[in-house]
Amino acid sequence: MISYLDWETSELSQDFASVSADTLYFWGKGFMEGCCDDFIIYVKDSSDVYQQVLALGTAVGDDQNWTSWTKFSIDVSAHTPIKGIKIYAFNDIADSSTFIMDDFSSANYSTDSVINAGDGDW
């Protein structure tokens, strides 16, 4: 999601039919500076209001590094049913920060590795 942005934001949002889900899952990999970068995930609740469910980067305050694909799980039970998702990213300067994600799902698939991550290790 963040890939050498230079004082830029990247935002992706998607609405969908209501889903009753307690947890969202995705695979992520990369590095974020705790002082300067943001990666935030919101879900749209049944009232069409976006609720923040995950914040990395400045919200944590420390550098964060995931050198290999890491499975993330996000508790969204307080907001179910959900009707959409929004992903927001900001990088202060085009430096070492980069964070990529793949395989976003409301189902806890059983695989232990990322699927079709685009890195050639399928």
FIZA-150324 format. One record per atom (N, C-alpha, C): x, z, y; residue number from 1; residue in three letters; atom name. Coordinates in nm, 2 decimals, decimal comma, always signed. Atoms other than C-alpha are relative to their C-alpha. Layout:
# FIZA-150324
{{X; Z; Y}; NUM; ala; CA} ...
//
This chain:
# FIZA-150324
{{+0,08; +0,00; -0,12}; 1; met; N} {{+0,00; +0,00; +0,00}; 1; met; CA} {{+0,09; +0,00; +0,12}; 1; met; C} {{-0,09; +0,01; -0,12}; 2; ile; N} {{+0,28; +0,08; +0,25}; 2; ile; CA} {{+0,12; -0,08; -0,05}; 2; ile; C} {{-0,11; +0,07; +0,04}; 3; ser; N} {{+0,55; -0,17; +0,23}; 3; ser; CA} {{+0,07; -0,05; +0,12}; 3; ser; C} {{-0,08; +0,03; -0,12}; 4; tyr; N} {{+0,80; -0,17; +0,52}; 4; tyr; CA} {{-0,09; -0,04; +0,12}; 4; tyr; C} {{+0,08; +0,02; -0,12}; 5; leu; N} {{+0,53; -0,16; +0,79}; 5; leu; CA} {{+0,08; +0,05; +0,12}; 5; leu; C} {{-0,08; -0,05; -0,12}; 6; asp; N} {{+0,68; -0,12; +1,14}; 6; asp; CA} {{-0,10; +0,04; +0,11}; 6; asp; C} {{+0,10; -0,05; -0,09}; 7; trp; N} {{+0,45; +0,10; +1,35}; 7; trp; CA} {{-0,13; -0,06; -0,02}; 7; trp; C} {{+0,13; +0,07; +0,04}; 8; glu; N} {{+0,16; -0,05; +1,16}; 8; glu; CA} {{-0,08; +0,08; -0,09}; 8; glu; C} {{+0,08; -0,06; +0,10}; 9; thr; N} {{-0,13; +0,06; +0,96}; 9; thr; CA} {{-0,05; -0,11; -0,09}; 9; thr; C} {{+0,06; +0,08; +0,10}; 10; ser; N} {{-0,27; -0,09; +0,65}; 10; ser; CA} {{-0,13; +0,07; -0,05}; 10; ser; C} {{+0,12; -0,06; +0,05}; 11; glu; N} {{-0,63; -0,03; +0,55}; 11; glu; CA} {{-0,08; -0,09; -0,09}; 11; glu; C} {{+0,08; +0,08; +0,09}; 12; leu; N} {{-0,84; -0,14; +0,26}; 12; leu; CA} {{-0,13; +0,09; -0,03}; 12; leu; C} {{+0,13; -0,07; +0,03}; 13; ser; N} {{-1,21; -0,05; +0,21}; 13; ser; CA} {{-0,08; -0,08; -0,09}; 13; ser; C} {{+0,09; +0,07; +0,09}; 14; gln; N} {{-1,46; -0,14; -0,06}; 14; gln; CA} {{-0,12; +0,08; -0,03}; 14; gln; C} {{+0,13; -0,07; +0,04}; 15; asp; N} {{-1,83; -0,05; -0,10}; 15; asp; CA} {{-0,04; -0,05; -0,13}; 15; asp; C} {{+0,05; +0,04; +0,14}; 16; phe; N} {{-1,99; -0,06; -0,44}; 16; phe; CA} {{-0,13; +0,08; -0,03}; 16; phe; C} {{+0,11; -0,08; +0,04}; 17; ala; N} {{-2,30; +0,06; -0,62}; 17; ala; CA} {{+0,03; +0,14; -0,03}; 17; ala; C} {{-0,03; -0,15; +0,03}; 18; ser; N} {{-2,33; +0,44; -0,65}; 18; ser; CA} {{+0,06; +0,02; -0,13}; 18; ser; C} {{-0,07; -0,03; +0,12}; 19; val; N} {{-2,10; +0,58; -0,91}; 19; val; CA} {{+0,00; +0,16; -0,01}; 19; val; C} {{-0,01; -0,15; +0,02}; 20; ser; N} {{-2,13; +0,94; -1,05}; 20; ser; CA} {{+0,14; +0,02; -0,06}; 20; ser; C} {{-0,13; -0,02; +0,05}; 21; ala; N} {{-1,77; +1,03; -1,09}; 21; ala; CA} {{+0,06; +0,13; +0,05}; 21; ala; C} {{-0,06; -0,12; -0,04}; 22; asp; N} {{-1,59; +1,36; -1,08}; 22; asp; CA} {{+0,14; -0,02; +0,04}; 22; asp; C} {{-0,14; +0,02; -0,02}; 23; thr; N} {{-1,24; +1,22; -1,07}; 23; thr; CA} {{+0,03; -0,15; +0,02}; 23; thr; C} {{-0,05; +0,14; -0,02}; 24; leu; N} {{-1,07; +0,90; -0,94}; 24; leu; CA} {{+0,15; +0,00; -0,05}; 24; leu; C} {{-0,14; +0,01; +0,05}; 25; tyr; N} {{-0,74; +0,78; -1,10}; 25; tyr; CA} {{+0,06; -0,13; +0,06}; 25; tyr; C} {{-0,08; +0,12; -0,03}; 26; phe; N} {{-0,47; +0,54; -0,99}; 26; phe; CA} {{+0,15; +0,03; -0,04}; 26; phe; C} {{-0,14; +0,00; +0,02}; 27; trp; N} {{-0,10; +0,47; -1,06}; 27; trp; CA} {{+0,07; -0,03; +0,13}; 27; trp; C} {{-0,08; +0,02; -0,13}; 28; gly; N} {{+0,15; +0,50; -0,77}; 28; gly; CA} {{+0,15; +0,01; -0,03}; 28; gly; C} {{-0,15; +0,00; +0,01}; 29; lys; N} {{+0,52; +0,45; -0,72}; 29; lys; CA} {{+0,05; -0,02; +0,14}; 29; lys; C} {{-0,06; +0,02; -0,13}; 30; gly; N} {{+0,74; +0,48; -0,41}; 30; gly; CA} {{+0,05; +0,12; +0,07}; 30; gly; C} {{-0,06; -0,11; -0,08}; 31; phe; N} {{+0,88; +0,70; -0,13}; 31; phe; CA} {{-0,08; +0,00; +0,13}; 31; phe; C} {{+0,06; -0,03; -0,13}; 32; met; N} {{+0,72; +0,85; +0,18}; 32; met; CA} {{+0,07; +0,11; +0,07}; 32; met; C} {{-0,06; -0,10; -0,09}; 33; glu; N} {{+0,88; +1,03; +0,47}; 33; glu; CA} {{-0,11; +0,10; +0,04}; 33; glu; C} {{+0,10; -0,10; -0,03}; 34; gly; N} {{+0,70; +1,36; +0,52}; 34; gly; CA} {{-0,02; +0,02; +0,15}; 34; gly; C} {{+0,01; -0,02; -0,15}; 35; cys; N} {{+0,77; +1,35; +0,90}; 35; cys; CA} {{-0,08; -0,11; +0,06}; 35; cys; C} {{+0,04; +0,12; -0,08}; 36; cys; N} {{+0,63; +1,01; +0,98}; 36; cys; CA} {{-0,10; -0,09; -0,07}; 36; cys; C} {{+0,08; +0,10; +0,07}; 37; asp; N} {{+0,42; +0,83; +0,72}; 37; asp; CA} {{-0,13; +0,07; -0,05}; 37; asp; C} {{+0,13; -0,05; +0,05}; 38; asp; N} {{+0,06; +0,87; +0,61}; 38; asp; CA} {{-0,05; -0,09; -0,11}; 38; asp; C} {{+0,07; +0,07; +0,11}; 39; phe; N} {{-0,13; +0,77; +0,29}; 39; phe; CA} {{-0,12; +0,08; -0,03}; 39; phe; C} {{+0,12; -0,08; +0,01}; 40; ile; N} {{-0,49; +0,88; +0,29}; 40; ile; CA} {{-0,11; -0,08; -0,08}; 40; ile; C} {{+0,11; +0,06; +0,07}; 41; ile; N} {{-0,78; +0,81; +0,05}; 41; ile; CA} {{-0,13; +0,07; +0,03}; 41; ile; C} {{+0,13; -0,05; -0,04}; 42; tyr; N} {{-1,14; +0,86; +0,15}; 42; tyr; CA} {{-0,10; -0,06; -0,11}; 42; tyr; C} {{+0,11; +0,05; +0,08}; 43; val; N} {{-1,46; +0,82; -0,06}; 43; val; CA} {{-0,12; +0,01; +0,09}; 43; val; C} {{+0,13; +0,00; -0,08}; 44; lys; N} {{-1,80; +0,73; +0,09}; 44; lys; CA} {{-0,10; +0,07; -0,08}; 44; lys; C} {{+0,10; -0,08; +0,07}; 45; asp; N} {{-2,06; +0,98; -0,01}; 45; asp; CA} {{-0,14; -0,06; +0,01}; 45; asp; C} {{+0,13; +0,06; +0,00}; 46; ser; N} {{-2,43; +0,93; -0,06}; 46; ser; CA} {{-0,07; -0,01; +0,14}; 46; ser; C} {{+0,05; +0,01; -0,14}; 47; ser; N} {{-2,49; +0,98; +0,32}; 47; ser; CA} {{+0,08; -0,11; +0,08}; 47; ser; C} {{-0,08; +0,10; -0,06}; 48; asp; N} {{-2,25; +0,69; +0,39}; 48; asp; CA} {{+0,10; +0,05; +0,10}; 48; asp; C} {{-0,11; -0,07; -0,08}; 49; val; N} {{-1,99; +0,93; +0,54}; 49; val; CA} {{+0,12; +0,00; -0,09}; 49; val; C} {{-0,12; -0,01; +0,07}; 50; tyr; N} {{-1,63; +0,89; +0,44}; 50; tyr; CA} {{+0,06; +0,14; +0,00}; 50; tyr; C} {{-0,05; -0,13; +0,02}; 51; gln; N} {{-1,48; +1,21; +0,31}; 51; gln; CA} {{+0,15; -0,01; -0,05}; 51; gln; C} {{-0,14; +0,00; +0,04}; 52; gln; N} {{-1,10; +1,26; +0,28}; 52; gln; CA} {{+0,02; +0,07; -0,13}; 52; gln; C} {{-0,02; -0,06; +0,13}; 53; val; N} {{-1,00; +1,33; -0,08}; 53; val; CA} {{+0,15; +0,01; -0,04}; 53; val; C} {{-0,14; -0,01; +0,03}; 54; leu; N} {{-0,62; +1,28; -0,08}; 54; leu; CA} {{+0,08; -0,04; +0,13}; 54; leu; C} {{-0,09; +0,03; -0,11}; 55; ala; N} {{-0,35; +1,29; +0,19}; 55; ala; CA} {{+0,15; +0,03; -0,04}; 55; ala; C} {{-0,14; -0,01; +0,03}; 56; leu; N} {{+0,02; +1,23; +0,13}; 56; leu; CA} {{+0,08; -0,03; +0,13}; 56; leu; C} {{-0,08; +0,03; -0,12}; 57; gly; N} {{+0,31; +1,20; +0,38}; 57; gly; CA} {{+0,00; +0,12; +0,10}; 57; gly; C} {{+0,00; -0,11; -0,10}; 58; thr; N} {{+0,27; +1,40; +0,70}; 58; thr; CA} {{-0,09; +0,12; -0,03}; 58; thr; C} {{+0,09; -0,11; +0,04}; 59; ala; N} {{-0,02; +1,60; +0,55}; 59; ala; CA} {{+0,08; +0,10; -0,09}; 59; ala; C} {{-0,08; -0,09; +0,09}; 60; val; N} {{+0,24; +1,74; +0,30}; 60; val; CA} {{+0,12; +0,06; +0,08}; 60; val; C} {{-0,11; -0,05; -0,09}; 61; gly; N} {{+0,53; +1,76; +0,55}; 61; gly; CA} {{+0,13; -0,02; -0,06}; 61; gly; C} {{-0,13; +0,02; +0,06}; 62; asp; N} {{+0,80; +1,69; +0,30}; 62; asp; CA} {{+0,01; -0,14; -0,05}; 62; asp; C} {{-0,02; +0,13; +0,06}; 63; asp; N} {{+0,95; +1,37; +0,18}; 63; asp; CA} {{-0,05; +0,00; -0,15}; 63; asp; C} {{+0,06; +0,01; +0,13}; 64; gln; N} {{+0,78; +1,25; -0,14}; 64; gln; CA} {{+0,06; -0,12; -0,07}; 64; gln; C} {{-0,06; +0,11; +0,07}; 65; asn; N} {{+0,94; +1,03; -0,40}; 65; asn; CA} {{-0,05; -0,01; -0,15}; 65; asn; C} {{+0,05; +0,03; +0,14}; 66; trp; N} {{+0,79; +0,88; -0,72}; 66; trp; CA} {{+0,08; -0,12; -0,04}; 66; trp; C} {{-0,09; +0,11; +0,03}; 67; thr; N} {{+1,07; +0,67; -0,87}; 67; thr; CA} {{-0,05; -0,08; -0,12}; 67; thr; C} {{+0,07; +0,08; +0,11}; 68; ser; N} {{+0,86; +0,56; -1,17}; 68; ser; CA} {{-0,15; +0,01; +0,02}; 68; ser; C} {{+0,15; +0,00; -0,02}; 69; trp; N} {{+0,49; +0,49; -1,20}; 69; trp; CA} {{-0,05; +0,14; -0,04}; 69; trp; C} {{+0,06; -0,14; +0,02}; 70; thr; N} {{+0,30; +0,82; -1,18}; 70; thr; CA} {{-0,15; -0,01; +0,01}; 70; thr; C} {{+0,15; +0,00; +0,00}; 71; lys; N} {{-0,07; +0,87; -1,26}; 71; lys; CA} {{-0,05; +0,11; +0,09}; 71; lys; C} {{+0,06; -0,10; -0,09}; 72; phe; N} {{-0,26; +1,04; -0,99}; 72; phe; CA} {{-0,15; +0,02; -0,04}; 72; phe; C} {{+0,14; -0,02; +0,02}; 73; ser; N} {{-0,60; +1,20; -1,03}; 73; ser; CA} {{-0,05; +0,08; +0,12}; 73; ser; C} {{+0,06; -0,06; -0,12}; 74; ile; N} {{-0,83; +1,30; -0,74}; 74; ile; CA} {{-0,13; +0,05; -0,03}; 74; ile; C} {{+0,14; -0,07; +0,02}; 75; asp; N} {{-1,12; +1,55; -0,77}; 75; asp; CA} {{-0,09; -0,05; +0,11}; 75; asp; C} {{+0,10; +0,04; -0,09}; 76; val; N} {{-1,42; +1,39; -0,60}; 76; val; CA} {{-0,14; +0,06; -0,03}; 76; val; C} {{+0,13; -0,05; +0,05}; 77; ser; N} {{-1,69; +1,60; -0,76}; 77; ser; CA} {{-0,08; +0,06; +0,11}; 77; ser; C} {{+0,08; -0,05; -0,12}; 78; ala; N} {{-1,79; +1,75; -0,42}; 78; ala; CA} {{-0,07; -0,11; +0,07}; 78; ala; C} {{+0,05; +0,12; -0,08}; 79; his; N} {{-1,88; +1,40; -0,30}; 79; his; CA} {{-0,08; -0,10; -0,09}; 79; his; C} {{+0,07; +0,09; +0,09}; 80; thr; N} {{-2,05; +1,24; -0,60}; 80; thr; CA} {{-0,15; +0,00; +0,02}; 80; thr; C} {{-0,05; +0,13; +0,04}; 81; pro; N} {{-2,22; +1,00; -0,63}; 81; pro; CA} {{+0,08; -0,06; +0,12}; 81; pro; C} {{-0,08; +0,07; -0,10}; 82; ile; N} {{-1,97; +0,79; -0,44}; 82; ile; CA} {{-0,04; -0,15; +0,01}; 82; ile; C} {{+0,05; +0,14; -0,03}; 83; lys; N} {{-2,06; +0,45; -0,28}; 83; lys; CA} {{+0,11; -0,09; +0,06}; 83; lys; C} {{-0,11; +0,08; -0,05}; 84; gly; N} {{-1,72; +0,33; -0,16}; 84; gly; CA} {{+0,13; +0,08; +0,01}; 84; gly; C} {{-0,14; -0,05; -0,02}; 85; ile; N} {{-1,35; +0,39; -0,10}; 85; ile; CA} {{+0,07; -0,06; +0,11}; 85; ile; C} {{-0,09; +0,06; -0,11}; 86; lys; N} {{-1,11; +0,35; +0,19}; 86; lys; CA} {{+0,14; +0,06; -0,02}; 86; lys; C} {{-0,14; -0,04; +0,01}; 87; ile; N} {{-0,74; +0,36; +0,17}; 87; ile; CA} {{+0,07; -0,03; +0,13}; 87; ile; C} {{-0,06; +0,02; -0,13}; 88; tyr; N} {{-0,54; +0,41; +0,49}; 88; tyr; CA} {{+0,15; +0,04; -0,02}; 88; tyr; C} {{-0,14; -0,03; +0,00}; 89; ala; N} {{-0,16; +0,39; +0,53}; 89; ala; CA} {{+0,06; -0,03; +0,13}; 89; ala; C} {{-0,08; +0,02; -0,12}; 90; phe; N} {{+0,08; +0,42; +0,82}; 90; phe; CA} {{+0,14; +0,03; -0,02}; 90; phe; C} {{-0,15; -0,02; +0,00}; 91; asn; N} {{+0,46; +0,38; +0,85}; 91; asn; CA} {{+0,05; -0,01; +0,14}; 91; asn; C} {{-0,05; +0,00; -0,14}; 92; asp; N} {{+0,64; +0,47; +1,17}; 92; asp; CA} {{+0,10; -0,11; +0,03}; 92; asp; C} {{-0,10; +0,11; -0,02}; 93; ile; N} {{+0,93; +0,22; +1,14}; 93; ile; CA} {{+0,03; -0,06; -0,13}; 93; ile; C} {{-0,03; +0,07; +0,12}; 94; ala; N} {{+1,04; -0,04; +0,89}; 94; ala; CA} {{+0,12; +0,06; -0,06}; 94; ala; C} {{-0,12; -0,07; +0,06}; 95; asp; N} {{+1,27; +0,19; +0,70}; 95; asp; CA} {{-0,02; +0,01; -0,15}; 95; asp; C} {{-0,01; -0,01; +0,14}; 96; ser; N} {{+1,30; +0,32; +0,35}; 96; ser; CA} {{-0,14; +0,03; -0,07}; 96; ser; C} {{+0,13; -0,03; +0,06}; 97; ser; N} {{+0,93; +0,41; +0,30}; 97; ser; CA} {{-0,07; -0,12; -0,06}; 97; ser; C} {{+0,08; +0,10; +0,07}; 98; thr; N} {{+0,73; +0,21; +0,05}; 98; thr; CA} {{-0,08; +0,07; -0,10}; 98; thr; C} {{+0,08; -0,06; +0,11}; 99; phe; N} {{+0,44; +0,31; -0,17}; 99; phe; CA} {{-0,10; -0,10; -0,04}; 99; phe; C} {{+0,09; +0,10; +0,06}; 100; ile; N} {{+0,25; +0,09; -0,40}; 100; ile; CA} {{-0,09; +0,07; -0,10}; 100; ile; C} {{+0,09; -0,06; +0,10}; 101; met; N} {{-0,05; +0,16; -0,62}; 101; met; CA} {{-0,07; -0,11; -0,08}; 101; met; C} {{+0,06; +0,10; +0,09}; 102; asp; N} {{-0,23; -0,01; -0,91}; 102; asp; CA} {{-0,10; +0,07; -0,08}; 102; asp; C} {{+0,10; -0,04; +0,10}; 103; asp; N} {{-0,52; +0,03; -1,15}; 103; asp; CA} {{-0,08; +0,12; +0,04}; 103; asp; C} {{+0,09; -0,10; -0,05}; 104; phe; N} {{-0,76; +0,23; -0,94}; 104; phe; CA} {{-0,13; +0,00; -0,08}; 104; phe; C} {{+0,12; -0,01; +0,09}; 105; ser; N} {{-1,05; +0,36; -1,16}; 105; ser; CA} {{-0,07; +0,13; +0,01}; 105; ser; C} {{+0,07; -0,12; +0,01}; 106; ser; N} {{-1,32; +0,61; -1,19}; 106; ser; CA} {{-0,01; +0,05; -0,15}; 106; ser; C} {{+0,00; -0,03; +0,14}; 107; ala; N} {{-1,27; +0,61; -1,57}; 107; ala; CA} {{+0,15; +0,05; -0,04}; 107; ala; C} {{-0,13; -0,05; +0,04}; 108; asn; N} {{-0,98; +0,81; -1,73}; 108; asn; CA} {{+0,05; -0,08; -0,12}; 108; asn; C} {{-0,05; +0,09; +0,11}; 109; tyr; N} {{-0,83; +0,52; -1,93}; 109; tyr; CA} {{+0,11; +0,07; -0,07}; 109; tyr; C} {{-0,09; -0,08; +0,09}; 110; ser; N} {{-0,62; +0,65; -2,22}; 110; ser; CA} {{+0,15; -0,05; +0,00}; 110; ser; C} {{-0,13; +0,06; +0,00}; 111; thr; N} {{-0,31; +0,43; -2,16}; 111; thr; CA} {{+0,10; +0,10; +0,07}; 111; thr; C} {{-0,10; -0,09; -0,06}; 112; asp; N} {{+0,01; +0,62; -2,08}; 112; asp; CA} {{+0,09; -0,08; +0,10}; 112; asp; C} {{-0,08; +0,08; -0,09}; 113; ser; N} {{+0,15; +0,34; -1,86}; 113; ser; CA} {{-0,09; -0,09; +0,09}; 113; ser; C} {{+0,07; +0,08; -0,09}; 114; val; N} {{+0,05; +0,12; -1,58}; 114; val; CA} {{-0,03; -0,14; -0,06}; 114; val; C} {{+0,05; +0,13; +0,06}; 115; ile; N} {{-0,14; -0,20; -1,67}; 115; ile; CA} {{+0,03; -0,11; +0,10}; 115; ile; C} {{-0,02; +0,11; -0,08}; 116; asn; N} {{-0,02; -0,53; -1,53}; 116; asn; CA} {{+0,04; +0,03; +0,14}; 116; asn; C} {{-0,04; -0,06; -0,13}; 117; ala; N} {{+0,17; -0,36; -1,25}; 117; ala; CA} {{+0,07; -0,11; +0,09}; 117; ala; C} {{-0,06; +0,10; -0,08}; 118; gly; N} {{+0,34; -0,68; -1,14}; 118; gly; CA} {{+0,15; +0,01; +0,01}; 118; gly; C} {{-0,14; -0,02; -0,01}; 119; asp; N} {{+0,69; -0,55; -1,20}; 119; asp; CA} {{+0,07; -0,07; -0,12}; 119; asp; C} {{-0,06; +0,07; +0,11}; 120; gly; N} {{+0,76; -0,76; -1,51}; 120; gly; CA} {{+0,01; +0,08; -0,13}; 120; gly; C} {{+0,00; -0,08; +0,12}; 121; asp; N} {{+0,73; -0,47; -1,76}; 121; asp; CA} {{-0,13; +0,02; -0,07}; 121; asp; C} {{+0,13; -0,01; +0,06}; 122; trp; N} {{+0,40; -0,55; -1,90}; 122; trp; CA} {{+0,01; +0,02; -0,15}; 122; trp; C} 
//
